[in-house]
């Protein structure tokens, strides 16, 4: 135990000796939590609409006014031909082209139906999909509005009417920040923990101090734990900063016990820190460490469920997420903060973290070749 405490004391002294490390551990989570949630917005606005009108009728003008009054769609161009409209597509100056066919008003009145052409710029897939859904919903509402003008209902409607009311649980205002901030906090905690632990160990190799430790009476497990515990404490500090920012800036207060978040982060940090140490046992330079860490972090983040639902991923990707620690913490953070889940709800994820921590720490200890 004395050896472990000695290593912990040495790690803290070495870390705080460099003022850049202190600024990084304080400034990085603060700045990123202030910027990233504002940029990672799921709501699509300012959809650029180009109208190609071959009819020039009153109903067309009313329909365009209905579309632009929604607040999501902006009329950026009004062209006479599709060729000119497609040039706007090519220069990314239009997201959707709405083509009004000739005799639109005449067919609508005489035949009770008319055709409209919609072309969507699908370079940005999510924006194209959501923008198309917005426009389709507005046109359906306009279609219903026209029919209500023409159809004369009796005083007592003999047809059954189905009325639908939506209720959004756990996020009634549908504020995307309540959904994104818990996930982004996990990413920051992971990057700080995994990168710092890996780089610190490799730095010992580069400057040669690892050789002094190799010939010392310190056991391998004492050295590994002495390396892990300081960064575990720093990780909990970063988590505390993130939770304070979430509350003070975004008004996000955990519905469940905040102690559950710290309980889960206890095991989670040992997983990511030991993973960083495991990487450092295979490499010899900090540059190699950064490249390998970046490779794994990209996979873990994209398959974490932060941006896309895990249930919507292919089956092979869902299998990979079983071994992705970030996916567990993102899920637990959202469950506790937004849903108010209790200990028994997150117990399976805690057990998964304990299993991962045991495997990775054991692997790091076995893979660290200490010269006797």
C-alpha positions in Angstrom: 0.0 0.0 0.0 2.9 2.4 0.8 4.3 1.9 -2.7 1.0 2.7 -4.3 0.6 5.9 -2.3 4.2 6.9 -3.2 3.4 6.5 -6.9 0.1 8.4 -6.6 1.9 11.3 -4.9 4.6 11.3 -7.6 1.9 11.3 -10.3 0.1 14.3 -8.8 3.4 16.2 -8.4 4.4 15.4 -12.0 1.0 16.3 -13.4 0.6 19.7 -11.7 4.2 20.7 -12.3 3.1 21.4 -15.9 0.6 24.4 -15.8 -0.6 23.3 -19.3 -2.1 20.1 -17.8 -4.0 22.1 -15.2 -5.4 24.4 -17.9 -6.4 21.4 -20.0 -8.2 19.6 -17.2 -10.1 22.8 -16.3 -10.6 24.6 -19.6 -11.3 21.7 -22.0 -14.5 20.4 -20.4 -15.8 23.8 -19.7 -15.3 25.2 -23.3 -16.5 22.0 -25.0 -19.6 21.7 -22.8 -20.4 25.3 -23.6 -20.0 25.0 -27.4 -20.8 21.4 -28.4 -24.4 21.2 -27.1 -25.2 24.4 -29.0 -23.8 23.1 -32.2 -25.2 19.5 -32.0 -28.7 20.5 -32.8 -31.2 17.9 -34.1 -33.7 20.6 -35.1 -33.5 21.4 -38.8 -34.3 25.1 -39.6 -33.9 27.5 -42.5 -34.7 25.0 -45.2 -34.0 26.7 -48.5 -37.0 26.3 -50.9 -37.0 26.9 -54.6 -40.4 27.0 -56.4 -40.8 26.3 -60.1 -44.3 27.5 -60.9 -45.8 26.5 -64.2 -49.4 27.5 -63.2 -49.2 31.0 -61.5 -52.6 30.6 -59.9 -54.2 31.8 -56.7 -54.1 28.4 -55.0 -50.3 28.2 -55.7 -49.7 31.5 -54.0 -51.8 30.4 -51.0 -49.9 27.2 -50.8 -46.5 28.9 -50.9 -47.6 31.3 -48.2 -48.7 28.4 -46.1 -45.2 26.7 -46.5 -43.2 29.8 -45.8 -45.3 30.8 -42.7 -44.3 27.6 -40.9 -41.0 29.2 -39.8 -38.9 26.2 -40.9 -38.9 26.8 -44.7 -37.5 29.9 -46.5 -38.4 30.8 -50.1 -35.0 31.5 -51.6 -35.8 31.4 -55.3 -38.8 31.5 -57.7 -37.8 30.1 -61.1 -39.6 29.4 -64.3 -37.8 26.2 -65.3 -36.3 23.1 -63.6 -33.0 23.7 -65.4 -32.4 27.0 -63.5 -33.6 25.4 -60.3 -31.2 22.5 -60.7 -28.3 25.0 -60.9 -29.2 26.1 -57.4 -29.0 22.5 -56.3 -25.5 22.2 -57.8 -24.3 25.3 -56.0 -26.0 24.2 -52.7 -28.3 27.3 -52.7 -31.5 25.2 -52.4 -32.4 22.2 -50.3 -35.8 21.5 -51.9 -37.4 22.2 -55.3 -41.1 22.4 -55.4 -42.4 22.1 -58.9 -46.0 23.1 -59.6 -47.4 21.4 -62.7 -49.3 23.3 -65.4 -53.1 23.5 -64.9 -52.6 22.8 -61.2 -55.6 24.9 -60.1 -57.8 23.6 -62.9 -57.2 20.0 -62.1 -57.6 20.6 -58.4 -61.0 22.1 -58.9 -62.4 19.9 -61.7 -60.8 16.6 -61.0 -60.4 17.0 -57.2 -56.7 16.1 -57.4 -53.4 17.7 -58.7 -49.8 16.7 -58.9 -46.8 18.4 -57.3 -43.2 17.5 -57.9 -40.7 17.6 -55.0 -37.0 17.3 -55.5 -34.7 17.1 -52.4 -31.0 17.8 -52.2 -29.8 14.6 -50.4 -26.1 15.5 -49.9 -26.9 16.1 -46.3 -29.0 13.0 -45.6 -30.6 13.9 -42.2 -31.4 17.5 -43.3 -32.9 16.2 -46.6 -35.0 13.6 -44.8 -36.3 15.9 -42.1 -36.8 18.8 -44.5 -38.9 16.5 -46.8 -41.0 15.4 -43.8 -41.6 19.0 -42.9 -42.8 19.9 -46.4 -44.9 16.9 -46.7 -46.6 17.6 -43.4 -47.3 21.2 -44.4 -48.7 20.1 -47.8 -51.0 17.5 -46.1 -52.3 20.2 -43.8 -52.9 22.5 -46.7 -54.7 19.7 -48.6 -57.0 19.1 -45.6 -57.6 22.9 -45.3 -58.8 23.0 -49.0 -61.1 20.0 -48.5 -62.7 21.5 -45.4 -63.6 24.6 -47.6 -65.2 22.5 -50.3 -67.0 19.8 -48.3 -70.2 20.7 -46.6 -70.6 18.5 -43.5 -74.0 18.0 -41.8 -74.6 19.4 -38.4 -74.0 15.9 -36.9 -71.1 14.2 -38.6 -72.0 10.5 -39.1 -68.3 9.6 -39.7 -66.2 8.6 -36.7 -63.3 11.0 -35.9 -60.0 10.0 -34.4 -58.3 12.6 -32.3 -54.6 12.1 -31.4 -52.8 13.8 -28.6 -49.0 13.5 -28.0 -47.4 13.4 -24.7 -43.6 13.5 -24.5 -42.3 11.9 -21.3 -39.0 12.6 -19.6 -38.3 15.6 -22.0 -41.7 17.4 -22.4 -40.2 20.4 -24.1 -38.3 18.2 -26.6 -35.1 20.2 -25.8 -32.3 18.5 -27.6 -29.8 19.8 -25.1 -31.3 17.7 -22.4 -30.6 14.7 -24.7 -27.1 15.7 -25.9 -25.4 17.2 -22.8 -25.4 13.9 -20.8 -23.9 12.1 -23.8 -21.3 14.8 -24.5 -20.2 14.8 -20.9 -19.5 11.1 -21.2 -17.3 11.7 -24.3 -15.3 14.4 -22.6 -14.8 12.2 -19.5 -13.6 9.3 -21.8 -11.2 11.4 -23.8 -9.6 13.0 -20.7 -9.3 9.7 -18.9 -8.1 7.4 -21.7 -5.7 9.9 -23.4 -4.1 11.2 -20.2 -3.5 7.8 -18.7 -2.0 6.4 -22.0 0.2 9.5 -22.7 1.5 9.6 -19.1 2.7 6.0 -19.2 4.3 6.4 -22.6 6.0 9.6 -21.5 7.7 7.6 -18.8 9.1 5.4 -21.6 10.3 8.3 -23.7 12.2 10.2 -21.0 13.6 7.0 -19.6 12.2 7.1 -16.0 10.4 3.8 -16.7 13.8 2.0 -16.3 14.2 3.3 -12.8 10.8 1.9 -11.9 11.6 -1.4 -13.6 14.6 -2.0 -11.3 12.7 -0.9 -8.2 11.0 -3.4 -5.8 7.6 -2.1 -6.8 5.3 -4.9 -8.1 3.5 -4.6 -11.4 0.0 -4.3 -9.9 1.2 -1.6 -7.6 2.6 0.4 -10.4 -0.5 0.0 -12.6 -2.9 1.0 -9.7 -0.6 3.9 -8.8 -0.9 5.1 -12.4 -4.7 4.6 -12.5 -5.9 6.2 -9.3 -4.6 9.8 -9.8 -6.4 10.0 -13.2 -9.5 8.4 -11.7 -9.6 11.2 -9.2 -9.1 13.8 -12.0 -11.9 12.1 -14.0 -14.3 12.5 -11.1 -13.3 16.1 -10.9 -14.1 16.6 -14.6 -17.4 14.9 -14.1 -18.3 17.3 -11.3 -17.4 20.3 -13.5 -19.6 18.9 -16.2 -22.6 18.3 -14.0 -22.3 21.9 -12.6 -22.2 23.4 -16.1 -25.2 21.3 -17.1 -27.1 22.7 -14.1 -26.0 26.3 -14.2 -25.9 26.9 -18.0 -28.6 24.5 -19.4 -30.8 24.0 -16.3 -30.4 20.2 -16.4 -30.9 18.7 -13.0 -30.8 14.9 -12.6 -34.2 13.5 -11.9 -32.6 10.5 -10.2 -29.9 10.3 -7.6 -26.6 12.0 -8.5 -24.9 9.4 -6.4 -25.8 6.8 -9.0 -23.9 8.8 -11.6 -20.8 8.9 -9.5 -21.2 5.2 -8.6 -21.3 4.2 -12.2 -18.4 6.6 -13.2 -16.3 4.9 -10.5 -16.3 1.7 -12.4 -16.4 3.4 -15.8 -13.3 5.4 -15.2 -11.4 2.3 -14.3 -12.4 0.8 -17.6 -11.3 3.7 -19.8 -8.2 4.4 -17.8 -7.1 0.8 -17.9 -7.9 0.8 -21.6 -5.6 3.8 -22.1 -2.9 2.0 -20.0 -3.3 -1.1 -22.1 -2.7 0.8 -25.3 0.4 2.4 -23.8 1.9 -1.1 -23.0 1.9 -1.9 -26.7 3.4 1.4 -28.0 6.6 3.3 -27.5 5.9 6.9 -28.5 3.2 9.4 -27.7 2.4 9.9 -31.4 1.6 6.2 -31.7 -0.6 6.5 -28.6 -2.6 9.4 -30.0 -3.2 7.6 -33.4 -4.3 4.4 -31.8 -6.5 6.2 -29.2 -8.1 8.3 -32.0 -8.8 5.1 -33.9 -10.7 3.4 -31.1 -12.4 6.6 -29.8 -13.9 7.2 -33.3 -15.4 3.7 -33.3 -16.6 3.9 -29.7 -18.2 7.4 -30.1 -20.0 6.6 -33.4 -21.3 3.3 -32.0 -22.3 4.7 -28.6 -25.8 5.8 -29.4 -25.0 9.5 -28.8 -26.0 10.5 -32.3 -28.0 7.5 -33.6 -30.1 5.0 -31.8 -28.4 1.7 -31.2 -31.6 -0.1 -32.0 -31.5 1.4 -35.5 -28.0 0.1 -36.2 -27.2 -3.1 -38.1 -27.1 -6.3 -36.1 -23.3 -6.6 -36.3 -23.0 -3.0 -34.9 -25.4 -3.8 -32.0 -23.1 -6.7 -31.1 -20.1 -4.4 -31.1 -21.8 -2.0 -28.7 -21.9 -4.8 -26.1 -18.1 -4.2 -25.8 -18.4 -0.4 -26.0 -18.1 1.2 -22.5 -19.2 4.6 -23.8 -22.5 3.1 -24.9 -23.3 2.0 -21.4 -22.4 5.3 -19.7 -24.4 7.3 -22.3 -27.4 5.2 -21.7 -27.0 5.3 -17.9 -26.4 9.1 -17.8 -29.6 9.7 -19.8 -31.6 7.2 -17.7 -30.6 8.8 -14.4 -30.6 12.5 -15.5 -33.7 12.5 -17.7 -35.8 9.5 -16.5 -34.9 9.3 -12.8 -33.9 5.6 -13.0 -32.8 3.9 -9.8 -30.0 1.5 -8.8 -31.8 -1.7 -10.1 -32.4 -0.1 -13.5 -28.7 0.5 -14.1 -27.4 -2.6 -12.3 -26.8 -4.6 -15.5 -24.6 -1.8 -16.9 -22.7 -1.6 -13.6 -22.0 -5.4 -13.8 -20.8 -5.0 -17.4 -18.4 -2.2 -16.3 -17.0 -4.3 -13.5 -16.4 -7.2 -15.9 -14.7 -4.9 -18.4 -12.5 -3.3 -15.7 -11.3 -6.6 -14.3 -10.4 -7.8 -17.8 -8.6 -4.7 -18.9 -6.7 -4.1 -15.6 -5.6 -7.8 -15.6 -4.6 -7.5 -19.2 -2.6 -4.3 -18.5 -0.8 -5.9 -15.6 0.1 -9.1 -17.5 1.2 -7.2 -20.6 3.4 -4.8 -18.7 6.9 -6.3 -18.9 8.7 -5.3 -15.8 12.4 -6.2 -15.5 13.2 -7.9 -12.2 
